[in-house]
Amino acid sequence: MSLKNAKEGIEYIIRKIETDDEELNSFLFSLGCYSGEPITVVSKLKRSCTVSIKDGRYNIDNQLADAIFVE
């Protein structure tokens, strides 16, 4: 399931990130967003969501949330 469809307050494990943009992959990796890492959706808005990765909270748009698959 993509992160866009994840429920708030539940910790998920990132399974894969589907993007062809190497710069975006590097950016996500620098945030700690990569396969095997836990991620939690803190809140959802119409066009974005706030996620908790490691010790930080980040706001990501729905297009990026669709590229992150969790279990």
N, C-alpha and C positions, 0 to 999 in steps of 0.2 A: 504494500500500500504506500502511496506517496505521503509525504509529510503534510501536504495540503488537506488530506482526509483524516489525519490523526486527531484524536480527541485531546482536549486540554487536560493538563495535570497528570497525564500518564507518561511514564518513562518508556521510551522505545530504544531499540538498538538500530543504528544506521547499517543497512545492508549494502547499499550501493548508491552512487551518485552518477546520474546519467546526463552528462554534458560533454560537448566536443570542445568547449572553450578551456584551454589549458590554463589561462590566467585565472579564470573563475575557480578551477580545481585547486590551484595554488592558494588562492585567497581562502577558500573553505578549509583547506588543510591547515593554514596558519591560525584559523579560529578553533581548530580541534574538531572539525566536522569531517570525519572520514569513516570508512567501514569499521564496524566493531565498537564504535563509541556510543555511549548513551546520549540521548537527546530528549528534551521534554518541551512540548508546546505549552507555553505559559498563558498566552491569550491569542485569540483570533479576531481579526478585523475583516472588513469587506475585501480589501486588496492586499493584505499582508498578515503576517503572524509574528509573534514574539516567541523566540525559542531560547532555551537554556542549554548551553553546551559547556561542559566543564564548569568553570567558575564565572562565566559571563552570560549576559543576556543580549540577544541580537534581534533586530527587526529585519525580516526577510520578506520579499514580495512573493505573491502566489506563484509566479513563473518559476522562481528558484525553488520554492517548496515542492512544486511538481517534479523537480529533477532529483529530489532526495527521497530515497525509498527506505522505509523502516519496517521493522518486524516487531 
